[in-house]
Amino acid sequence: MATNAALRQQMADKLMRTGVAIAIANPRGATPDAILVKEFDYHVPANATDVVGWTEFTGNACNTNYSLGI
């Protein structure tokens, strides 16, 4: 299910308020269903030298992955 820009903004705000990650809602405008997330522990567990940058989710995937309940 696609989310709208306001819901993605709520998700980003909740992620940052709870201290889970840095999030940017609607990085390419309000139309694309996208949210960028960068977790604070951004090293790959299997290899401490590999770094994961920003991860792009759809609004629904972000809501499910982080159990936001929005």
Residue, then its C-alpha position, 0 to 999 in steps of 0.5 A: m500500500a502506498t503512503n502519502a507525503a504526510l504519513r512518510q513525514q510522520m514516520a521520519d519524525k517518529l524514527m528520529r524522536t525515538g532515537v532509532a535513526i536519521a530519516i528524510a521523508n520525501p527526498r525527491g518530492a511528495t509524489p514518489d513513495a520514498i523515505l531515506v533512513k540511516e541507522f546510527d549503527y551503520h556498520v555491517p555486522a559481519n564486517a566492521t569495515d563495511v559501512v551502510g549509508w542511506t537505505e531507501f524504503t517505501g513508506n509501507a516497508c519503513n513502517t513494517n521494518y521499524s514497527l512504527g504503527i503508523 
